[in-house]
Amino acid sequence: MMNKGKNESRLRRARRNRARILRSGVARLTVHRSGRHLYAQVIGPDGEHTLAAASTLQKDVRDGLAGTSNIDAARAVGKAIAERSLAAGIEGVAFDRSGFKYHGRIKALADAAREAGLKF
């Protein structure tokens, strides 16, 4: 059997995790990490509506950061997504790391969101 490739393996891991989250019936905080930016969304329990979003593309999140793809940027996105989801009335979410390993930028974003009051 041939090696599938990094991204396909990541997407397979993500699919497995999302199936479990969907069965639990709670909103999910999903993150995406590219080489240049970080994105976070809170998606409703139905899986169809985005209730809150934050990314390093947004000027208010990006202000005062040295770069858009480092741990400081991840903390800023985590803090912003927590504030926006709490403002939308969502306190508890399931963390969907989209198949990425839970370390570095993904971990920093999750920790910052927890510190800002989001429960998961």
SULUR-V751446 format. One record per pair of residues at least 24 apart in sequence whose ideal C-beta (glycine too) atoms are under 10 Angstrom apart, sorted by the first residue. I is the first residue (numbers start at 1). J is the second residue. D is the distance in whole Angstrom. If there is no record, write none. Layout:
# SULUR-V751446
i=I j=J d=D
i=I j=J d=D
This chain:
# SULUR-V751446
i=6 j=99 d=10
i=7 j=99 d=9
i=8 j=99 d=10
i=9 j=99 d=8
i=10 j=97 d=10
i=10 j=98 d=7
i=10 j=99 d=4
i=10 j=100 d=7
i=10 j=101 d=9
i=11 j=98 d=8
i=11 j=99 d=6
i=12 j=99 d=7
i=13 j=97 d=9
i=13 j=98 d=9
i=13 j=99 d=4
i=13 j=100 d=9
i=13 j=101 d=9
i=14 j=96 d=7
i=14 j=97 d=8
i=14 j=98 d=5
i=14 j=99 d=4
i=14 j=100 d=8
i=15 j=98 d=10
i=15 j=99 d=8
i=16 j=99 d=9
i=17 j=94 d=9
i=17 j=95 d=9
i=17 j=96 d=6
i=17 j=97 d=7
i=17 j=98 d=8
i=17 j=99 d=7
i=18 j=43 d=10
i=18 j=47 d=8
i=18 j=94 d=9
i=18 j=96 d=6
i=18 j=98 d=9
i=18 j=99 d=9
i=20 j=94 d=8
i=20 j=96 d=10
i=21 j=45 d=9
i=21 j=47 d=9
i=21 j=93 d=9
i=21 j=94 d=4
i=21 j=95 d=9
i=21 j=96 d=6
i=22 j=46 d=9
i=22 j=47 d=6
i=22 j=94 d=9
i=22 j=96 d=10
i=24 j=94 d=6
i=25 j=94 d=9
i=26 j=90 d=9
i=26 j=92 d=6
i=26 j=93 d=6
i=26 j=94 d=5
i=26 j=120 d=9
i=27 j=51 d=6
i=27 j=52 d=9
i=27 j=85 d=8
i=27 j=88 d=9
i=27 j=90 d=5
i=27 j=91 d=9
i=27 j=92 d=7
i=27 j=93 d=5
i=27 j=94 d=7
i=27 j=120 d=10
i=28 j=93 d=6
i=28 j=94 d=5
i=28 j=95 d=7
i=28 j=96 d=5
i=28 j=120 d=9
i=29 j=78 d=9
i=29 j=81 d=7
i=29 j=82 d=9
i=29 j=85 d=7
i=29 j=90 d=9
i=29 j=92 d=10
i=29 j=93 d=4
i=29 j=94 d=7
i=29 j=95 d=5
i=29 j=96 d=6
i=29 j=97 d=9
i=29 j=109 d=9
i=29 j=110 d=8
i=29 j=113 d=7
i=29 j=118 d=7
i=29 j=120 d=7
i=30 j=81 d=10
i=30 j=93 d=9
i=30 j=94 d=9
i=30 j=95 d=8
i=30 j=96 d=4
i=30 j=97 d=8
i=30 j=98 d=6
i=31 j=55 d=10
i=31 j=74 d=9
i=31 j=77 d=8
i=31 j=78 d=9
i=31 j=81 d=9
i=31 j=95 d=8
i=31 j=96 d=7
i=31 j=97 d=6
i=31 j=98 d=6
i=31 j=100 d=7
i=31 j=105 d=9
i=31 j=106 d=6
i=31 j=109 d=6
i=31 j=110 d=8
i=31 j=113 d=9
i=32 j=96 d=10
i=32 j=97 d=10
i=32 j=98 d=6
i=32 j=100 d=8
i=32 j=106 d=10
i=33 j=69 d=8
i=33 j=74 d=8
i=33 j=77 d=10
i=33 j=97 d=9
i=33 j=98 d=8
i=33 j=100 d=6
i=33 j=104 d=9
i=33 j=105 d=6
i=33 j=106 d=7
i=33 j=109 d=9
i=34 j=68 d=10
i=34 j=69 d=8
i=35 j=69 d=6
i=36 j=67 d=9
i=36 j=68 d=6
i=36 j=69 d=6
i=37 j=62 d=9
i=37 j=68 d=5
i=37 j=69 d=6
i=37 j=73 d=8
i=37 j=77 d=9
i=38 j=68 d=7
i=38 j=69 d=7
i=38 j=70 d=9
i=38 j=73 d=6
i=38 j=74 d=6
i=38 j=75 d=10
i=38 j=76 d=9
i=38 j=77 d=5
i=38 j=78 d=9
i=38 j=105 d=6
i=38 j=106 d=9
i=38 j=108 d=9
i=38 j=109 d=7
i=39 j=77 d=8
i=39 j=81 d=9
i=39 j=98 d=10
i=39 j=109 d=10
i=40 j=74 d=9
i=40 j=77 d=5
i=40 j=78 d=7
i=40 j=80 d=8
i=40 j=81 d=4
i=40 j=82 d=9
i=40 j=84 d=9
i=40 j=85 d=9
i=40 j=96 d=10
i=40 j=109 d=6
i=40 j=110 d=10
i=40 j=113 d=8
i=41 j=81 d=8
i=41 j=84 d=10
i=41 j=85 d=9
i=41 j=96 d=9
i=42 j=81 d=7
i=42 j=82 d=9
i=42 j=84 d=8
i=42 j=85 d=4
i=42 j=86 d=10
i=42 j=88 d=7
i=42 j=90 d=6
i=42 j=93 d=6
i=42 j=96 d=10
i=42 j=113 d=10
i=42 j=118 d=9
i=43 j=93 d=9
i=43 j=94 d=10
i=43 j=96 d=8
i=44 j=88 d=10
i=44 j=90 d=9
i=45 j=90 d=10
i=45 j=93 d=10
i=45 j=94 d=9
i=51 j=84 d=9
i=51 j=85 d=7
i=51 j=88 d=5
i=51 j=89 d=9
i=51 j=90 d=6
i=51 j=93 d=9
i=52 j=80 d=9
i=52 j=81 d=6
i=52 j=82 d=9
i=52 j=83 d=9
i=52 j=84 d=4
i=52 j=85 d=4
i=52 j=86 d=9
i=52 j=87 d=8
i=52 j=88 d=5
i=52 j=89 d=10
i=52 j=90 d=7
i=52 j=93 d=10
i=52 j=118 d=10
i=53 j=77 d=10
i=53 j=80 d=9
i=53 j=81 d=7
i=53 j=84 d=7
i=53 j=85 d=9
i=54 j=78 d=8
i=54 j=79 d=8
i=54 j=80 d=4
i=54 j=81 d=4
i=54 j=82 d=9
i=54 j=83 d=8
i=54 j=84 d=6
i=54 j=85 d=9
i=54 j=109 d=9
i=54 j=113 d=10
i=55 j=80 d=9
i=55 j=81 d=9
i=56 j=80 d=10
i=69 j=105 d=7
i=70 j=104 d=9
i=70 j=105 d=7
i=70 j=108 d=9
i=71 j=104 d=7
i=71 j=105 d=6
i=71 j=107 d=9
i=71 j=108 d=5
i=71 j=109 d=9
i=71 j=111 d=10
i=71 j=112 d=10
i=72 j=105 d=10
i=72 j=108 d=8
i=72 j=112 d=10
i=73 j=105 d=8
i=73 j=108 d=9
i=73 j=109 d=9
i=74 j=104 d=8
i=74 j=105 d=4
i=74 j=106 d=7
i=74 j=107 d=8
i=74 j=108 d=4
i=74 j=109 d=4
i=74 j=110 d=9
i=74 j=111 d=9
i=74 j=112 d=7
i=74 j=113 d=10
i=75 j=105 d=9
i=75 j=108 d=5
i=75 j=109 d=7
i=75 j=111 d=8
i=75 j=112 d=4
i=75 j=113 d=9
i=75 j=115 d=9
i=75 j=116 d=10
i=76 j=108 d=10
i=76 j=109 d=9
i=76 j=112 d=8
i=77 j=105 d=9
i=77 j=108 d=9
i=77 j=109 d=6
i=77 j=112 d=8
i=77 j=113 d=9
i=78 j=105 d=10
i=78 j=106 d=10
i=78 j=107 d=10
i=78 j=108 d=7
i=78 j=109 d=4
i=78 j=110 d=7
i=78 j=111 d=7
i=78 j=112 d=3
i=78 j=113 d=4
i=78 j=114 d=8
i=78 j=115 d=8
i=78 j=116 d=7
i=78 j=118 d=8
i=79 j=109 d=9
i=79 j=112 d=5
i=79 j=113 d=7
i=79 j=115 d=8
i=79 j=116 d=5
i=79 j=117 d=10
i=79 j=118 d=10
i=80 j=109 d=10
i=80 j=112 d=9
i=80 j=113 d=9
i=80 j=116 d=8
i=81 j=109 d=8
i=81 j=112 d=9
i=81 j=113 d=6
i=81 j=116 d=8
i=81 j=118 d=7
i=82 j=109 d=10
i=82 j=112 d=7
i=82 j=113 d=4
i=82 j=114 d=8
i=82 j=115 d=8
i=82 j=116 d=3
i=82 j=117 d=6
i=82 j=118 d=4
i=82 j=119 d=10
i=83 j=113 d=9
i=83 j=116 d=6
i=83 j=117 d=8
i=83 j=118 d=9
i=84 j=116 d=10
i=84 j=118 d=10
i=85 j=113 d=8
i=85 j=116 d=9
i=85 j=117 d=9
i=85 j=118 d=6
i=86 j=116 d=8
i=86 j=117 d=6
i=86 j=118 d=7
i=90 j=118 d=8
i=90 j=119 d=10
i=91 j=117 d=7
i=91 j=118 d=7
i=91 j=119 d=6
i=91 j=120 d=10
i=92 j=118 d=8
i=92 j=119 d=5
i=92 j=120 d=7
i=93 j=118 d=6
i=93 j=119 d=7
i=93 j=120 d=5
i=94 j=120 d=6
i=95 j=120 d=5
i=96 j=120 d=10
